[in-house]
Amino acid sequence: MFEIERPPQKLLRKLYDIPTASLADALDRTGIRGFMSHRIKPVLEGVKMVGPAITVWDTVAVGRGGVEMTLEAMDNACPGDIIVKGVSIDASDISIWGGLMATSAKARGLGGAVVDGGVRDLKEIREMKFQIFSKSIVPSTSVGRLVTVKVNTPIVCGGVIVHPGDVIVGDDDGVVVIPKEKLEEIIEEALRIDEIERKEAEELKKGKSIVETIRKYTRV
């Protein structure tokens, strides 16, 4: 198993009740760009994903290439871990995750995957309800096109730097990366944001002016 710093389960459970929008805003307030590109989208709607990152890095293959290191990373991950796969090129037209990988990850209890490229075998993956966030859907293979060269090092995925053990949160709005050392701070700030928005929504439902409501709470 990988020796990464995994956060307490009680903190991870809190994240299931906090939208990625609030987490992204909380990260913004600390000066951190934590949200991934709009191109990284969920395969399953309405399925939240929360867990520590196991990072993988692919680059252009010379010769046949292969993803053996990715598969080894999956075998060495713990239940709840999320595989985050970055690529040195635009891999929109390369499927870097498919049905067999999803089957193995699901059976081993992994929390999901985020890939900066394509995914295939969509029907199979949706039937098993394994959550993946990807840049595209494409039937091509990564064999001969990409090779995995690094595991559990800092990578870039969806335009964001991801360190091993950083907390990944994904929902219908997209994916947020929370630096592991900032987790408690970001949760507290996001909960404050949610509480303000709850109060704003209550006033707006009563027909109050949105201009006056936003001005009162200084939150939009």
LOMARSE-764720 format. One record per residue (C-alpha): residue number from 0; y, z, x. Coordinates in Angstrom, 1 decimal. Layout:
% LOMARSE-764720
+-----+--------+--------+--------+
|   i |      y |      z |      x |
+-----+--------+--------+--------+
| NUM |      Y |      Z |      X |
...
+-----+--------+--------+--------+
//
This chain:
% LOMARSE-764720
+-----+--------+--------+--------+
|   i |      y |      z |      x |
+-----+--------+--------+--------+
|   0 |    0.0 |    0.0 |    0.0 |
|   1 |    3.6 |   -0.7 |    1.1 |
|   2 |    5.5 |    2.4 |    2.3 |
|   3 |    8.8 |    1.9 |    0.6 |
|   4 |   11.1 |    4.5 |   -0.9 |
|   5 |   10.3 |    4.5 |   -4.6 |
|   6 |   12.7 |    6.3 |   -7.0 |
|   7 |   11.5 |    9.1 |   -9.3 |
|   8 |   10.0 |    7.8 |  -12.6 |
|   9 |   12.6 |    9.9 |  -14.6 |
|  10 |   15.4 |    7.7 |  -13.2 |
|  11 |   13.5 |    4.5 |  -13.8 |
|  12 |   12.8 |    5.6 |  -17.4 |
|  13 |   16.6 |    6.0 |  -18.0 |
|  14 |   17.1 |    2.4 |  -17.0 |
|  15 |   15.1 |    1.1 |  -20.0 |
|  16 |   17.8 |    2.3 |  -22.3 |
|  17 |   20.7 |    0.9 |  -20.3 |
|  18 |   21.7 |   -2.8 |  -20.7 |
|  19 |   22.0 |   -4.9 |  -17.6 |
|  20 |   25.6 |   -5.7 |  -18.7 |
|  21 |   26.5 |   -2.0 |  -18.3 |
|  22 |   24.7 |   -1.8 |  -15.0 |
|  23 |   26.5 |   -4.9 |  -13.7 |
|  24 |   29.8 |   -3.4 |  -14.7 |
|  25 |   29.0 |   -0.1 |  -13.1 |
|  26 |   28.1 |   -1.9 |   -9.9 |
|  27 |   31.3 |   -3.8 |  -10.0 |
|  28 |   33.2 |   -0.6 |  -10.2 |
|  29 |   31.7 |    0.5 |   -6.9 |
|  30 |   32.5 |   -2.9 |   -5.3 |
|  31 |   29.0 |   -4.2 |   -5.4 |
|  32 |   28.0 |   -7.7 |   -6.7 |
|  33 |   24.7 |   -6.7 |   -8.3 |
|  34 |   24.0 |   -9.4 |  -10.8 |
|  35 |   21.9 |  -12.4 |  -10.0 |
|  36 |   22.9 |  -16.0 |  -10.8 |
|  37 |   22.9 |  -17.2 |  -14.4 |
|  38 |   20.2 |  -19.6 |  -13.4 |
|  39 |   17.7 |  -16.7 |  -13.1 |
|  40 |   16.3 |  -16.5 |  -16.6 |
|  41 |   13.4 |  -14.6 |  -18.3 |
|  42 |   10.2 |  -16.2 |  -19.3 |
|  43 |    9.7 |  -13.6 |  -22.1 |
|  44 |   12.5 |  -12.7 |  -24.5 |
|  45 |   13.0 |   -9.1 |  -25.5 |
|  46 |   10.9 |   -7.7 |  -22.6 |
|  47 |   12.7 |   -5.3 |  -20.2 |
|  48 |   11.7 |   -5.2 |  -16.6 |
|  49 |   12.4 |   -2.2 |  -14.3 |
|  50 |   11.0 |   -1.3 |  -10.9 |
|  51 |   11.4 |   -1.2 |   -7.1 |
|  52 |   11.5 |   -4.5 |   -5.2 |
|  53 |    8.8 |   -5.8 |   -2.9 |
|  54 |   10.6 |   -8.7 |   -1.2 |
|  55 |    9.1 |  -12.0 |    0.0 |
|  56 |   10.8 |  -14.9 |    1.8 |
|  57 |    9.7 |  -18.5 |    1.8 |
|  58 |   10.9 |  -21.5 |    3.8 |
|  59 |   10.1 |  -25.1 |    4.2 |
|  60 |    6.5 |  -25.8 |    5.1 |
|  61 |    5.5 |  -27.7 |    8.2 |
|  62 |    2.2 |  -29.3 |    7.4 |
|  63 |    0.2 |  -27.8 |    4.5 |
|  64 |    2.0 |  -24.5 |    4.3 |
|  65 |    0.8 |  -21.7 |    2.1 |
|  66 |    1.6 |  -18.4 |    0.3 |
|  67 |   -1.0 |  -16.2 |    1.9 |
|  68 |    1.6 |  -13.6 |    2.8 |
|  69 |    2.9 |  -13.5 |   -0.8 |
|  70 |   -0.6 |  -12.9 |   -2.0 |
|  71 |   -1.1 |  -10.1 |    0.5 |
|  72 |    2.2 |   -8.6 |   -0.6 |
|  73 |    0.8 |   -8.5 |   -4.2 |
|  74 |   -2.4 |   -6.9 |   -3.0 |
|  75 |   -0.4 |   -4.2 |   -1.2 |
|  76 |    2.1 |   -3.5 |   -3.9 |
|  77 |    1.8 |   -0.4 |   -6.2 |
|  78 |    1.7 |   -0.4 |  -10.0 |
|  79 |    5.2 |   -0.9 |  -11.3 |
|  80 |    6.5 |   -2.7 |   -8.2 |
|  81 |    8.4 |   -6.0 |   -8.8 |
|  82 |    7.8 |   -9.0 |   -6.5 |
|  83 |   11.2 |  -10.6 |   -5.6 |
|  84 |   10.8 |  -14.0 |   -3.9 |
|  85 |   13.6 |  -15.7 |   -2.2 |
|  86 |   13.6 |  -19.2 |   -0.7 |
|  87 |   15.6 |  -20.8 |    2.1 |
|  88 |   16.2 |  -24.0 |    0.1 |
|  89 |   16.9 |  -24.9 |   -3.5 |
|  90 |   13.4 |  -24.6 |   -5.0 |
|  91 |   14.3 |  -25.5 |   -8.5 |
|  92 |   11.8 |  -28.3 |   -8.5 |
|  93 |    9.1 |  -26.3 |   -6.8 |
|  94 |    6.9 |  -23.9 |   -8.7 |
|  95 |    6.5 |  -20.7 |   -6.6 |
|  96 |    4.7 |  -18.6 |   -9.3 |
|  97 |    1.9 |  -19.6 |  -11.7 |
|  98 |   -0.8 |  -18.4 |  -13.9 |
|  99 |   -3.3 |  -17.1 |  -11.3 |
| 100 |   -0.5 |  -15.0 |   -9.6 |
| 101 |    0.5 |  -13.7 |  -12.9 |
| 102 |   -3.1 |  -12.8 |  -13.8 |
| 103 |   -3.5 |  -10.9 |  -10.6 |
| 104 |   -0.2 |   -9.1 |  -10.9 |
| 105 |   -0.8 |   -8.1 |  -14.5 |
| 106 |   -4.3 |   -6.8 |  -13.7 |
| 107 |   -2.9 |   -4.7 |  -10.8 |
| 108 |   -0.2 |   -3.2 |  -13.0 |
| 109 |    2.8 |   -4.8 |  -11.3 |
| 110 |    6.1 |   -4.5 |  -13.1 |
| 111 |    7.0 |   -8.2 |  -13.0 |
| 112 |    8.5 |  -10.8 |  -10.7 |
| 113 |   11.8 |  -12.5 |   -9.9 |
| 114 |   11.6 |  -15.9 |   -8.1 |
| 115 |   14.4 |  -18.0 |   -6.8 |
| 116 |   12.7 |  -21.2 |   -7.8 |
| 117 |   10.3 |  -22.6 |  -10.4 |
| 118 |    7.5 |  -21.2 |  -12.4 |
| 119 |    4.6 |  -23.0 |  -14.2 |
| 120 |    1.6 |  -22.3 |  -16.4 |
| 121 |    4.1 |  -21.0 |  -18.9 |
| 122 |    1.8 |  -20.8 |  -21.9 |
| 123 |   -0.7 |  -18.8 |  -20.0 |
| 124 |    1.9 |  -16.4 |  -18.6 |
| 125 |    3.5 |  -15.9 |  -22.1 |
| 126 |    0.1 |  -15.2 |  -23.6 |
| 127 |   -0.6 |  -12.4 |  -21.1 |
| 128 |    3.0 |  -11.1 |  -21.6 |
| 129 |    3.8 |  -10.8 |  -17.9 |
| 130 |    7.5 |  -10.8 |  -17.3 |
| 131 |    9.0 |  -13.3 |  -14.8 |
| 132 |   12.5 |  -14.3 |  -14.1 |
| 133 |   12.9 |  -17.7 |  -12.6 |
| 134 |   15.4 |  -20.4 |  -11.8 |
| 135 |   13.4 |  -23.2 |  -13.6 |
| 136 |   10.2 |  -24.3 |  -15.2 |
| 137 |    8.5 |  -27.1 |  -13.4 |
| 138 |    4.8 |  -28.2 |  -13.0 |
| 139 |    4.8 |  -28.8 |   -9.2 |
| 140 |    3.0 |  -26.8 |   -6.6 |
| 141 |    4.5 |  -24.9 |   -3.6 |
| 142 |    1.5 |  -25.9 |   -1.4 |
| 143 |    2.7 |  -28.2 |    1.3 |
| 144 |    6.3 |  -27.6 |    0.4 |
| 145 |    6.8 |  -23.9 |    1.1 |
| 146 |    5.4 |  -21.2 |    3.3 |
| 147 |    5.9 |  -17.5 |    3.1 |
| 148 |    7.2 |  -16.1 |    6.4 |
| 149 |    8.5 |  -12.6 |    5.7 |
| 150 |    7.5 |   -9.7 |    3.5 |
| 151 |    9.5 |   -6.5 |    2.9 |
| 152 |   12.6 |   -7.5 |    4.7 |
| 153 |   16.1 |   -8.0 |    3.3 |
| 154 |   16.3 |  -11.3 |    1.4 |
| 155 |   18.6 |  -13.2 |   -0.8 |
| 156 |   17.5 |  -14.0 |   -4.4 |
| 157 |   19.7 |  -15.3 |   -7.1 |
| 158 |   22.7 |  -15.0 |   -4.8 |
| 159 |   22.2 |  -11.3 |   -4.3 |
| 160 |   20.9 |   -9.4 |   -1.2 |
| 161 |   17.8 |   -7.5 |   -2.1 |
| 162 |   16.3 |   -4.8 |    0.2 |
| 163 |   12.8 |   -3.5 |   -0.2 |
| 164 |   12.8 |   -0.6 |   -2.6 |
| 165 |   16.1 |   -1.6 |   -4.4 |
| 166 |   15.7 |   -1.3 |   -8.1 |
| 167 |   15.4 |   -4.4 |  -10.2 |
| 168 |   16.4 |   -4.4 |  -13.8 |
| 169 |   15.9 |   -7.5 |  -16.0 |
| 170 |   16.6 |   -8.1 |  -19.7 |
| 171 |   17.7 |  -11.0 |  -21.9 |
| 172 |   21.1 |  -11.1 |  -20.2 |
| 173 |   19.6 |  -11.5 |  -16.7 |
| 174 |   18.8 |   -9.5 |  -13.6 |
| 175 |   20.6 |   -6.8 |  -11.8 |
| 176 |   19.8 |   -5.3 |   -8.3 |
| 177 |   20.7 |   -1.7 |   -7.8 |
| 178 |   20.7 |   -0.5 |   -4.1 |
| 179 |   18.3 |    2.4 |   -3.9 |
| 180 |   20.8 |    4.7 |   -2.3 |
| 181 |   23.2 |    4.1 |   -5.2 |
| 182 |   20.8 |    4.5 |   -8.1 |
| 183 |   21.9 |    7.9 |   -9.5 |
| 184 |   25.5 |    7.0 |   -9.2 |
| 185 |   25.1 |    3.7 |  -11.0 |
| 186 |   23.1 |    5.2 |  -13.8 |
| 187 |   25.7 |    7.9 |  -14.4 |
| 188 |   28.5 |    5.3 |  -14.4 |
| 189 |   26.6 |    2.9 |  -16.7 |
| 190 |   25.9 |    5.7 |  -19.2 |
| 191 |   29.7 |    6.5 |  -19.3 |
| 192 |   30.4 |    2.9 |  -20.0 |
| 193 |   27.8 |    2.8 |  -22.8 |
| 194 |   29.3 |    5.9 |  -24.4 |
| 195 |   32.8 |    4.4 |  -24.4 |
| 196 |   31.5 |    1.1 |  -25.9 |
| 197 |   29.7 |    3.1 |  -28.6 |
| 198 |   33.0 |    4.8 |  -29.6 |
| 199 |   34.8 |    1.4 |  -29.5 |
| 200 |   32.1 |   -0.2 |  -31.7 |
| 201 |   32.4 |    2.7 |  -34.3 |
| 202 |   36.1 |    2.0 |  -34.6 |
| 203 |   35.7 |   -1.7 |  -34.8 |
| 204 |   33.1 |   -1.4 |  -37.6 |
| 205 |   35.8 |    0.5 |  -39.6 |
| 206 |   38.1 |   -2.5 |  -39.3 |
| 207 |   40.4 |   -1.1 |  -36.6 |
| 208 |   42.4 |   -3.5 |  -34.5 |
| 209 |   40.4 |   -4.8 |  -31.5 |
| 210 |   43.6 |   -4.9 |  -29.5 |
| 211 |   44.5 |   -1.3 |  -30.2 |
| 212 |   40.9 |   -0.2 |  -29.7 |
| 213 |   40.6 |   -1.8 |  -26.3 |
| 214 |   44.0 |   -0.5 |  -25.3 |
| 215 |   43.0 |    3.1 |  -26.4 |
| 216 |   39.7 |    3.1 |  -24.4 |
| 217 |   40.8 |    0.6 |  -21.7 |
| 218 |   37.3 |   -1.0 |  -21.9 |
| 219 |   36.4 |   -4.5 |  -23.0 |
+-----+--------+--------+--------+
//
